[in-house]
Amino acid sequence: MCKISIIIVNYNVKYFLEQCLLSIEKSNLPFPIEIFVVDNASSDNSVEYLRAKFPNVKYIANKKNYGFSTANNMAIKQAKGDYILLLNPDTVLGENVLVNVADHMDKNPRIGACGVKMINGKGEFLVESKRGFPTPWASFCKIFGLSRMFPRTKFFDSYNLGYLDKDDPHQIMILSGAFMFMRKEAVEKAGLLDETFFMYGEDIDLSYRITQAGFINYYLPEKIIHYKGESTDKRDVRYVRVFYKAMEIFYKKHYSTHSRILSLLVRVAINFHANYSKKSWMLLPKKKTLSPLPEVILSRENQTFGQIIEHMSKSAGQADFLIYSPETKIAIGSNRVKKENE
């Protein structure tokens, strides 16, 4: 019987995804799992590239980009595991993360979904690892910077739960779609991802519906690396439009009549922030184009997750690429990508 069904949606990030799959392969697992890769019509030959390296993965190759929610739902409908893990392709898992999270869920049947401690490629904690429900007030404080000014206070930072220790387990409200470990029973009761969301916001919506279905959500300080969409330029007008559209959909769905004045203020702030981001994007220089590869390189022959973290702590801020991979021929670089024979 399958214990965990891991679902990864891919769009033109085959090298990131290769590292993600290698980290799953290196995991210490005493139980069977299944892995789905749902490709949203990538133009980088992702499926062919990965199928040759990971033949046991189940591939769903879409003819067009259906978005995050629809693509995940395709695999969820086929999943046979007791648990369903939605996982971003730009993540690297620690060897014991899957078994530790599954064990915690086994012992606590009230937990419907669980998130983990995410760090970026520089070893910095990502605040979206644990979040509260984005009430109008919480979102207002976040958008207008009050949560950054008072990060340790429950009143002003209920969005990112800055007052909760990131190294301790906690009951939380909202999980990140980058690592969303869910009890299948909870998904069946809460329903699939809302396909109205093309990208962004669907994790908040599903987290909320899981709690409405009678479960609790939880945060465990199990460490993973998440490159946090490094293949996406956050100043890109298209990104800004999609991100803020998702926030708009969420508020219309859950706060159409509740706290109308505050909701209106949040929407004004959202529109202002979107317009400001667009202008900033046009004024700022474009990012230099780098080879679309992750900062930390795994191969079947080398580093464990613990060794990677050690390298990261020693080399933080000094190199984009910290570990050499004989398979992909990537060496340590100094603020830029270096390939052999270049």
SEZAKOL-753479 format. One record per residue (C-alpha): residue in three letters; x, y, z. Coordinates in pm, whole numbers. Example, Ala and Ser with C-alpha at 12.3 -4.5 7.8 and 13.67 -1.06 7.14 Angstrom:
BEGIN
R loza     px     py     pz
R  ALA   1230   -450    780
R  SER   1367   -106    714
This chain:
BEGIN
R loza     px     py     pz
R  MET      0      0      0
R  CYS    125    348    -88
R  LYS    199    579    205
R  ILE    263    914     32
R  SER    163   1044   -309
R  ILE    402   1325   -401
R  ILE    274   1567   -667
R  ILE    504   1814   -840
R  VAL    387   2059  -1105
R  ASN    657   2157  -1352
R  TYR    686   2438  -1601
R  ASN   1025   2485  -1768
R  VAL   1238   2416  -1459
R  LYS   1371   2068  -1535
R  TYR   1706   2123  -1362
R  PHE   1542   2240  -1040
R  LEU   1305   1946  -1060
R  GLU   1592   1704  -1119
R  GLN   1744   1818   -788
R  CYS   1408   1783   -614
R  LEU   1363   1426   -739
R  LEU   1717   1336   -639
R  SER   1651   1460   -285
R  ILE   1338   1242   -267
R  GLU   1545    951   -395
R  LYS   1797   1009   -114
R  SER   1523   1016    153
R  ASN   1521    747    421
R  LEU   1185    583    354
R  PRO   1065    262    524
R  PHE    739    271    326
R  PRO    636    288    -42
R  ILE    561    619   -213
R  GLU    451    730   -557
R  ILE    562   1044   -742
R  PHE    362   1236   -999
R  VAL    520   1501  -1220
R  VAL    255   1709  -1395
R  ASP    416   1906  -1676
R  ASN    226   2213  -1794
R  ALA    344   2213  -2158
R  SER    707   2301  -2086
R  SER    913   2410  -2385
R  ASP   1245   2289  -2239
R  ASN   1192   1918  -2312
R  SER   1133   1853  -1940
R  VAL    942   1525  -1964
R  GLU   1187   1358  -2201
R  TYR   1484   1479  -1997
R  LEU   1342   1358  -1665
R  ARG   1184   1036  -1788
R  ALA   1526    905  -1888
R  LYS   1666    976  -1540
R  PHE   1360    888  -1329
R  PRO   1163    617  -1512
R  ASN    959    519  -1203
R  VAL    795    861  -1177
R  LYS    439    891  -1313
R  TYR    428   1168  -1574
R  ILE    127   1367  -1686
R  ALA    228   1569  -1992
R  ASN    -23   1845  -2061
R  LYS    -59   2005  -2402
R  LYS   -111   2349  -2250
R  ASN    -41   2531  -1924
R  TYR   -344   2465  -1704
R  GLY   -203   2644  -1401
R  PHE   -109   2516  -1056
R  SER   -450   2417   -920
R  THR   -579   2227  -1223
R  ALA   -247   2045  -1272
R  ASN   -235   1932   -909
R  ASN   -596   1817   -920
R  MET   -518   1593  -1217
R  ALA   -272   1396  -1004
R  ILE   -474   1414   -679
R  LYS   -756   1230   -856
R  GLN   -514    945   -932
R  ALA   -329    946   -599
R  LYS   -338    627   -393
R  GLY   -138    735    -88
R  ASP   -265    781    266
R  TYR   -108   1125    243
R  ILE    -77   1371    -44
R  LEU    224   1603    -65
R  LEU    208   1903   -295
R  LEU    570   1994   -357
R  ASN    733   2269   -560
R  PRO    995   2163   -815
R  ASP   1245   2415   -672
R  THR   1281   2236   -337
R  VAL   1540   2005   -184
R  LEU   1425   1777    100
R  GLY   1620   1660    401
R  GLU   1668   1283    421
R  ASN   1427   1236    713
R  VAL   1164   1502    637
R  LEU    908   1273    475
R  VAL    929    998    735
R  ASN    923   1245   1028
R  VAL    622   1437    898
R  ALA    433   1116    816
R  ASP    510    977   1162
R  HIS    382   1295   1328
R  MET     63   1282   1124
R  ASP     14    912   1206
R  LYS     29    994   1576
R  ASN   -203   1296   1551
R  PRO   -514   1212   1345
R  ARG   -664   1559   1404
R  ILE   -393   1714   1185
R  GLY   -526   1755    834
R  ALA   -221   1918    681
R  CYS    136   1994    780
R  GLY    404   2239    666
R  VAL    777   2256    737
R  LYS   1063   2497    797
R  MET   1175   2630    459
R  ILE   1505   2805    399
R  ASN   1626   2971     81
R  GLY   1949   2901   -108
R  LYS   2140   3130    131
R  GLY   2020   2946    441
R  GLU   1771   3216    543
R  PHE   1435   3125    698
R  LEU   1132   3186    474
R  VAL    851   3349    672
R  GLU    580   3188    458
R  SER    669   2855    623
R  LYS    409   2936    892
R  ARG    122   3174    839
R  GLY   -200   3279   1002
R  PHE   -526   3327    820
R  PRO   -513   3643    604
R  THR   -798   3830    765
R  PRO   -847   4182    632
R  TRP   -660   4319    935
R  ALA   -368   4077    901
R  SER   -339   4152    529
R  PHE   -369   4525    594
R  CYS    -76   4510    838
R  LYS    131   4310    593
R  ILE     66   4529    289
R  PHE    125   4855    474
R  GLY    440   4727    646
R  LEU    314   4715   1005
R  SER    407   4347   1033
R  ARG    765   4429    933
R  MET    780   4711   1187
R  PHE    646   4493   1469
R  PRO    738   4135   1371
R  ARG    716   3987   1719
R  THR    371   4112   1808
R  LYS     58   3902   1763
R  PHE   -156   4209   1696
R  PHE     48   4338   1400
R  ASP    206   4019   1265
R  SER    -68   3760   1272
R  TYR     -6   3703    898
R  ASN    344   3551    924
R  LEU    313   3453   1292
R  GLY    644   3620   1375
R  TYR    572   3579   1745
R  LEU    596   3198   1713
R  ASP    944   3043   1735
R  LYS   1042   2903   1395
R  ASP   1234   2620   1564
R  ASP    934   2485   1755
R  PRO    624   2298   1633
R  HIS    301   2498   1631
R  GLN    -60   2476   1528
R  ILE   -107   2722   1242
R  MET   -376   2815    991
R  ILE   -213   2845    650
R  LEU     42   2625    473
R  SER    262   2704    177
R  GLY    188   2527   -149
R  ALA    563   2472   -184
R  PHE    534   2189     73
R  MET    179   2096    163
R  PHE    162   1754    335
R  MET   -206   1659    360
R  ARG   -408   1370    494
R  LYS   -602   1223    202
R  GLU   -915   1206    416
R  ALA   -885   1581    481
R  VAL   -855   1656    108
R  GLU  -1158   1439     35
R  LYS  -1363   1630    292
R  ALA  -1230   1977    204
R  GLY  -1238   1929   -171
R  LEU   -978   1974   -443
R  LEU   -782   2290   -513
R  ASP  -1001   2574   -639
R  GLU   -924   2599  -1011
R  THR  -1037   2962  -1017
R  PHE   -686   3033   -892
R  PHE   -444   2994  -1182
R  MET   -138   3048   -964
R  TYR    -96   3183   -607
R  GLY   -365   3191   -334
R  GLU   -489   2835   -385
R  ASP   -280   2711    -90
R  ILE   -441   2967    141
R  ASP   -786   2873     20
R  LEU   -733   2497     62
R  SER   -567   2540    404
R  TYR   -872   2732    520
R  ARG  -1116   2472    385
R  ILE   -923   2192    560
R  THR   -984   2367    894
R  GLN  -1350   2415    800
R  ALA  -1367   2039    742
R  GLY  -1284   1983   1110
R  PHE   -904   1933   1099
R  ILE   -615   2142   1225
R  ASN   -305   2252   1035
R  TYR     41   2221   1180
R  TYR    398   2347   1140
R  LEU    700   2125   1206
R  PRO   1058   2260   1207
R  GLU   1174   1994    960
R  LYS   1415   2167    725
R  ILE   1394   2186    345
R  ILE   1550   2421     91
R  HIS   1309   2621   -122
R  TYR   1446   2846   -392
R  LYS   1119   3040   -381
R  GLY   1049   3078   -749
R  GLU   1395   3189   -851
R  SER   1297   3116  -1208
R  THR   1041   3401  -1180
R  ASP   1128   3771  -1184
R  LYS    903   3921   -913
R  ARG    917   4259  -1091
R  ASP    763   4110  -1405
R  VAL    427   4276  -1481
R  ARG    274   3936  -1554
R  TYR    375   3806  -1210
R  VAL    234   4116  -1040
R  ARG    -96   4082  -1227
R  VAL   -140   3711  -1146
R  PHE    -38   3744   -780
R  TYR   -273   4029   -698
R  LYS   -555   3878   -901
R  ALA   -529   3572   -675
R  MET   -560   3791   -364
R  GLU   -865   3957   -515
R  ILE  -1031   3619   -584
R  PHE   -966   3506   -228
R  TYR  -1125   3814    -72
R  LYS  -1429   3799   -296
R  LYS  -1474   3431   -204
R  HIS  -1432   3454    174
R  TYR  -1483   3821    266
R  SER  -1752   3949     31
R  THR  -1970   4083    315
R  HIS  -1756   4053    628
R  SER  -1564   4358    750
R  ARG  -1637   4553    433
R  ILE  -1457   4876    519
R  LEU  -1132   4701    609
R  SER  -1162   4473    306
R  LEU  -1201   4781     85
R  LEU   -889   4935    237
R  VAL   -696   4615    171
R  ARG   -812   4608   -191
R  VAL   -704   4972   -236
R  ALA   -366   4881    -90
R  ILE   -341   4579   -320
R  ASN   -409   4793   -628
R  PHE   -161   5056   -513
R  HIS    102   4794   -443
R  ALA     48   4632   -783
R  ASN     81   4965   -965
R  TYR    389   5054   -761
R  SER    546   4717   -841
R  LYS    481   4768  -1212
R  LYS    647   5112  -1210
R  SER    941   4981  -1006
R  TRP    982   4693  -1249
R  MET   1000   4934  -1545
R  LEU   1255   5159  -1370
R  LEU   1484   4891  -1229
R  PRO   1743   4712  -1444
R  LYS   1654   4362  -1557
R  LYS   1812   4071  -1375
R  LYS   2105   3913  -1548
R  THR   2003   3590  -1715
R  LEU   2170   3291  -1554
R  SER   2156   2927  -1641
R  PRO   1829   2792  -1498
R  LEU   1991   2572  -1235
R  PRO   1955   2564   -856
R  GLU   2217   2702   -619
R  VAL   2289   2368   -458
R  ILE   2366   2070   -675
R  LEU   2292   1711   -583
R  SER   2388   1401   -772
R  ARG   2343   1031   -706
R  GLU   2712   1006   -619
R  ASN   2762   1293   -374
R  GLN   2637   1511    -91
R  THR   2377   1437    174
R  PHE   2135   1709    281
R  GLY   2327   1761    606
R  GLN   2649   1819    412
R  ILE   2471   2065    185
R  ILE   2350   2269    484
R  GLU   2704   2271    625
R  HIS   2842   2398    294
R  MET   2570   2662    277
R  SER   2651   2796    623
R  LYS   3022   2819    539
R  SER   2977   2973    196
R  ALA   2674   3197    248
R  GLY   2694   3506     31
R  GLN   3010   3389   -143
R  ALA   2887   3155   -413
R  ASP   2576   3074   -609
R  PHE   2681   2714   -654
R  LEU   2817   2543   -349
R  ILE   2860   2180   -449
R  TYR   3018   2017   -752
R  SER   2816   1763   -943
R  PRO   2994   1523  -1177
R  GLU   2660   1447  -1341
R  THR   2568   1801  -1443
R  LYS   2926   1936  -1458
R  ILE   2852   2235  -1234
R  ALA   3128   2378  -1016
R  ILE   3136   2631   -731
R  GLY   3075   2978   -878
R  SER   3140   3325   -744
R  ASN   2812   3515   -782
R  ARG   2758   3367  -1126
R  VAL   2702   3027  -1285
R  LYS   3010   2840  -1405
R  LYS   3007   2534  -1621
R  GLU   3297   2319  -1722
R  ASN   3421   2375  -2077
R  GLU   3272   2728  -2090
